[in-house]
Amino acid sequence: MQLDPTGRLTMQVGGRDQPPVGEGQPTDVAVGPGGDLWAAEAESGRVWHLTAEGAIVRDSMLRKASTLDGPHLATTAGGVC
């Protein structure tokens, strides 16, 4: 879900009759410099790349680390790492 500064829902990705974005326990979300969204799911080990409008660009499966459950995201001033 995306909320504006007043808390109003402005966009929702996933849900009924949509691709399963977020079904694997979302843990992190990051916004890239162009407005693209990146979401990491702990249970599925999946990282989603979405456009600023919520369209799926791709998803990637990552192996779980031996010390932490599931992937997480890190960002820098230049974007998503």
C-alpha positions in Angstrom: 0.0 0.0 0.0 1.1 3.6 -0.6 -0.3 6.4 1.5 -0.1 10.1 1.0 1.0 12.4 3.8 -2.6 12.6 5.2 -2.8 8.8 5.4 -5.1 8.3 2.4 -4.5 5.2 0.4 -3.2 6.2 -3.1 -2.0 2.8 -4.4 -2.2 -0.9 -3.5 -0.2 -3.7 -5.1 -1.2 -7.3 -4.8 -4.5 -8.6 -3.5 -7.5 -10.3 -5.0 -7.2 -11.0 -8.7 -3.7 -9.6 -8.8 -0.2 -11.1 -8.8 0.9 -12.4 -5.4 3.1 -9.4 -4.4 3.4 -9.4 -0.6 2.1 -12.9 0.1 5.5 -14.0 1.5 5.6 -11.7 4.6 6.9 -8.3 3.3 9.8 -7.1 5.5 11.3 -4.1 3.6 10.3 -1.6 0.9 12.7 0.8 -0.8 12.1 3.5 -3.4 14.7 3.9 -6.2 15.8 7.3 -7.5 13.3 7.1 -10.4 10.4 6.2 -8.1 10.5 2.5 -8.7 9.6 0.3 -5.8 11.5 -2.7 -4.4 9.9 -5.0 -1.9 11.5 -8.0 0.0 9.5 -10.9 1.4 11.0 -13.0 4.3 8.9 -16.2 3.9 9.3 -16.6 0.1 12.8 -15.2 -0.2 11.5 -13.1 -3.1 12.5 -9.5 -4.0 10.0 -7.6 -6.2 10.9 -4.7 -8.5 7.8 -2.6 -9.4 7.4 0.6 -11.4 6.3 3.8 -9.5 2.7 3.0 -10.7 2.9 -0.6 -9.2 3.4 -2.6 -12.4 5.7 -5.6 -11.9 9.1 -5.3 -13.6 10.4 -8.6 -12.3 10.8 -10.7 -9.2 13.8 -12.6 -8.0 14.2 -15.5 -5.6 17.1 -15.2 -3.1 18.5 -17.9 -0.8 17.9 -17.3 2.8 21.0 -16.3 4.8 22.2 -18.7 7.5 21.9 -16.0 10.2 18.7 -14.1 9.2 15.4 -15.2 7.9 14.8 -13.8 4.4 16.1 -11.0 2.3 16.3 -7.3 3.4 17.0 -4.2 1.4 19.6 -1.5 1.8 19.6 1.9 0.1 22.2 4.6 -0.6 21.8 8.1 -2.0 22.2 6.6 -5.5 19.4 4.0 -5.1 18.8 0.5 -4.0 21.8 -1.8 -3.3 
